[in-house]
Amino acid sequence: MKIHRRLAALALAGALTTGSVAAAATFGGTPGDDVLIGTGADDTIRGFAGADTLLGLAGGDFIDGGSGDDAIQGDGECPVGTPLPDYCTDGNTGNDTLEGGTGDDSVDAGDGDDIVRGEDGNDALLGGDGGDTVTGGDGIDVIDGEDGNDTLSGQDDNDTVNGGDGNDRLTGGEANDTLDGDEGNDSASGGEGNDRLLGGDGNDQLLGGADSDRITGGDGRDTLSGGSGSDVINAVDGELDTVTCGSGRDRVTADAIDRVAADCETVDEED
């Protein structure tokens, strides 16, 4: 699952604060709905209460949305129809730290090796280009690492985590999660809950963890492990995969060439 860039649909409204082009700055919002735009340097931007729009522009920024349903963009790409073309530019980069805070937030880190924390609420988190570390926190989150070798963690509640391109590491945490490695040699661990794990293209390592999981390796030479619980594992792709099942009553569908451990109770082979 891909996350669409929700910032593109926002209109900039409310209290507007902008910085100079070169000097780093510290911005603080109001209890209302603010628009805070950074500089080309390393800024600190805090939205506080309200449904805020926070744009970092270039530089390695720290942005904290605070409470409210915020839209946060680390590199400051313009929403469509913005009246502020002089402040919003495409292609800004920087290694940013972005925190959604409470509320249902939309966070787009942009280019660079970024740290994104959704915290409380049902958040939509985009890593962008670069090797990002994205953590959902409490709430039902949707996370997409996009390009780069990312580390992505859904944590609490029923999260959807997509690795995107690159060699990614995905962790579900508690509850019933969907983890999709997409392209690259990915590793994914469902943790607790009845999880769905998809390897996608590449040589992946998938571990279901506790409870009853559904695991599909996809293309590539994959290592698939159910963990505890009664799992359903699909290793069919015409390539040599390794499958172990663990405790519980597990069912495996595999190619004849696959290595399937003896602890798998039911094995269906496809030629």
C-alpha positions in Angstrom: 0.0 0.0 0.0 1.3 3.4 -0.9 0.5 6.6 0.9 -0.6 9.5 -1.2 1.0 12.9 -0.4 -1.9 14.4 1.6 -0.1 17.7 1.9 -1.0 18.3 -1.7 -4.6 18.7 -0.8 -4.1 21.2 2.0 -4.7 24.9 1.7 -2.5 27.1 3.8 -4.5 29.0 6.3 -4.2 30.5 9.8 -1.3 32.2 11.4 1.7 32.3 9.1 5.3 32.4 10.3 8.3 32.3 8.0 12.1 32.5 8.4 14.8 34.1 6.5 16.5 32.2 3.7 19.9 31.4 5.4 19.7 31.8 9.2 18.5 29.0 11.5 15.4 29.8 13.5 13.1 28.6 16.3 9.4 28.8 15.6 6.5 28.3 18.0 2.9 28.1 17.0 -0.3 29.3 18.7 -3.3 27.4 20.1 -4.9 27.8 16.7 -4.2 26.5 13.2 -0.8 27.7 12.2 1.4 27.7 9.1 5.1 27.6 10.1 7.8 27.6 7.4 11.5 27.1 8.1 14.6 28.5 6.6 17.4 26.9 4.5 19.3 26.1 7.8 18.7 23.8 10.7 15.4 24.9 12.3 13.3 24.0 15.3 9.6 24.2 14.6 6.9 23.4 17.2 3.2 23.6 16.2 1.7 23.2 19.7 -2.1 23.0 19.7 -4.3 23.2 16.5 -4.2 21.7 13.1 -0.9 23.0 11.9 1.0 23.0 8.6 4.7 22.8 9.2 7.3 23.0 6.4 11.0 22.6 7.2 12.6 23.6 3.8 16.3 22.8 3.5 18.6 21.9 6.5 18.4 19.3 9.2 15.3 20.4 11.0 13.5 19.3 14.2 9.7 19.6 13.8 7.1 18.7 16.5 3.5 19.0 15.5 2.2 19.0 19.1 -1.5 18.3 19.6 -4.0 18.5 16.8 -4.2 16.9 13.3 -1.1 18.3 11.7 0.6 18.2 8.2 4.4 18.1 8.4 6.8 18.2 5.5 10.5 18.0 6.3 11.7 19.5 3.0 8.9 22.0 2.3 7.5 20.9 -1.0 4.6 23.2 -1.9 1.0 22.0 -1.5 -0.9 22.5 -4.8 -2.4 26.0 -5.1 -0.3 27.5 -2.3 0.0 31.3 -2.4 3.6 31.1 -1.1 5.8 29.9 -4.0 8.8 32.0 -2.7 8.9 30.0 0.5 8.1 26.4 -0.7 10.5 24.7 -3.1 11.0 21.3 -4.5 14.3 19.4 -3.9 15.2 20.7 -0.5 17.1 18.1 1.5 18.3 17.5 5.0 18.4 14.9 7.7 15.3 15.9 9.7 13.6 14.8 12.9 9.9 15.0 12.7 7.3 14.2 15.5 3.6 14.1 14.9 2.6 14.4 18.6 -1.1 13.7 19.5 -3.7 13.8 16.8 -4.1 12.2 13.4 -1.0 13.5 11.6 0.3 13.4 8.0 4.1 13.5 8.0 6.3 13.6 4.9 10.0 13.5 5.7 11.3 14.2 2.1 14.9 13.6 1.1 17.6 12.7 3.5 18.2 10.2 6.3 15.3 11.2 8.5 13.8 10.2 11.9 10.0 10.2 12.0 7.9 9.5 15.1 4.1 9.5 14.6 3.4 9.2 18.4 -0.3 9.2 19.4 -3.1 9.1 16.9 -3.8 7.5 13.5 -0.9 8.8 11.4 0.2 8.6 7.8 4.0 8.7 7.7 6.2 8.9 4.6 10.0 8.4 4.8 10.9 9.8 1.4 14.3 9.2 -0.2 17.1 8.2 2.1 17.7 5.7 4.9 14.9 6.7 7.3 13.8 5.5 10.7 10.0 5.7 11.1 8.1 4.7 14.2 4.3 4.8 14.3 3.6 4.8 18.1 0.0 4.5 19.4 -2.8 4.5 16.9 -3.6 2.8 13.6 -0.7 4.0 11.4 0.1 3.8 7.7 3.9 3.9 7.1 5.7 4.0 3.8 9.5 4.1 3.8 9.7 4.9 0.1 13.2 4.8 -1.4 16.3 3.9 0.6 17.2 1.3 3.3 14.7 2.1 6.0 13.9 0.9 9.5 10.1 1.0 10.1 8.1 0.1 13.2 4.4 0.2 13.6 4.3 -0.5 17.3 0.8 -0.4 18.9 -2.5 -1.1 17.1 -3.3 -2.5 13.6 -0.6 -0.9 11.4 0.2 -1.1 7.7 3.9 -0.8 7.0 5.4 -0.7 3.4 9.1 -0.8 2.9 9.2 0.6 -0.6 12.5 0.3 -2.6 15.6 -0.6 -0.8 16.7 -3.2 1.8 14.3 -2.5 4.6 13.7 -3.7 8.2 10.0 -3.8 9.2 8.5 -4.6 12.7 4.9 -4.8 13.5 4.7 -4.8 17.2 1.4 -5.5 19.0 -1.9 -6.1 17.3 -2.8 -7.3 13.8 -0.3 -5.7 11.3 0.3 -5.8 7.6 4.0 -5.7 6.6 5.0 -5.5 3.0 8.7 -5.4 2.2 8.1 -4.5 -1.5 11.4 -4.4 -3.5 14.8 -5.2 -2.1 16.2 -7.7 0.4 14.0 -7.0 3.3 13.5 -8.4 6.8 10.1 -8.3 8.6 8.9 -9.4 12.0 5.2 -9.4 12.9 5.6 -9.5 16.6 2.3 -10.1 18.5 -1.1 -10.4 16.8 -2.4 -12.1 13.7 -0.2 -10.5 11.1 0.1 -10.5 7.3 3.7 -10.5 6.0 4.6 -10.0 2.3 8.2 -10.2 1.1 7.8 -8.8 -2.4 10.7 -8.9 -4.8 14.2 -9.8 -3.4 15.7 -12.3 -0.9 13.6 -11.7 2.2 13.6 -12.9 5.8 10.1 -13.0 7.3 9.2 -14.0 10.8 5.5 -14.2 11.9 6.1 -14.1 15.6 3.4 -14.9 18.1 -0.2 -15.8 17.1 -1.6 -16.9 13.7 0.1 -15.2 10.8 -0.2 -15.3 7.0 3.2 -15.2 5.3 4.0 -14.9 1.6 7.6 -14.7 0.4 7.1 -13.4 -3.1 9.9 -13.5 -5.7 13.4 -14.3 -4.6 15.2 -16.8 -2.3 13.4 -16.2 0.9 13.6 -17.5 4.5 10.2 -17.8 6.1 9.4 -18.7 9.7 6.0 -18.8 11.3 7.0 -18.6 14.9 4.4 -19.6 17.5 0.7 -19.9 16.5 -1.1 -21.6 13.6 0.4 -20.0 10.5 -0.3 -20.1 6.8 2.9 -19.8 4.7 3.2 -19.5 0.9 6.6 -20.0 -0.6 5.6 -20.6 -4.2 7.7 -18.6 -6.6 9.8 -21.1 -8.5 12.9 -20.3 -6.5 14.7 -22.1 -3.6 13.1 -20.9 -0.3 13.6 -22.1 3.3 10.6 -22.6 5.5 10.3 -23.3 9.2 7.0 -23.3 11.1 7.4 -23.4 14.9 4.7 -24.3 17.4 1.0 -24.5 16.4 -0.6 -26.3 13.5 0.8 -24.7 10.4 0.1 -25.1 6.7 2.7 -24.5 4.0 2.4 -24.2 0.2 5.8 -24.6 -1.4 7.7 -25.5 -4.6 9.1 -28.9 -4.8 12.6 -27.5 -4.6 12.0 -25.6 -1.4 13.5 -26.7 2.0 10.5 -27.2 4.3 11.2 -28.1 8.0 9.7 -31.2 9.6 7.8 -29.1 12.1 5.4 -28.0 9.4 2.2 -30.1 9.9 0.6 -29.7 6.4 2.7 -29.2 3.3 1.3 -28.8 -0.2 3.9 -28.9 -3.0 3.5 -27.3 -6.4 5.5 -28.5 -9.4 
